[in-house]
Amino acid sequence: MDIPHILDNGKDIAFYCARLEGKTTLTACEELCPRHSSCDTVAIANDELASYERSEKTGYGLEELIRKANCKNYAEFVIFLYDIGALACKESEMERIVEALDEIDSSECH
């Protein structure tokens, strides 16, 4: 799925529909498309909306931050963070942040 667009403060989501060959909303799809209940794309859109709702209630977790940074995994995210630190000439500060994130990453894995 391409990058979804959350609408109406998390009540709806816009996404690409292959059948329409364009963007639609989950609300419009549920109202107008007879295939919505068996569509994989709708299921993914529902998952994205649920993830958004969880993150709004609890704050973004590490997995959500990795996804929002378009990184494949935690290791790629750490490299990205070090690149930001180098760009800002704040490598030592970024190292402390990564150490804190390492603790979060290890606790989420167990």
VENSULMO-V74210 format. One record per helix or strand of 2 or more residues. SS is the DSSP state (H for helix, E for strand). FROM is the first residue (numbers start at 0). TO is the last residue. If there is no record, write none. Layout:
((SS | FROM | TO) (SS | FROM | TO))
This chain:
((E | 4 | 6) (H | 7 | 9) (E | 11 | 16) (E | 21 | 24) (H | 25 | 31) (H | 35 | 37) (H | 39 | 57) (H | 61 | 67) (H | 73 | 86) (H | 90 | 108))
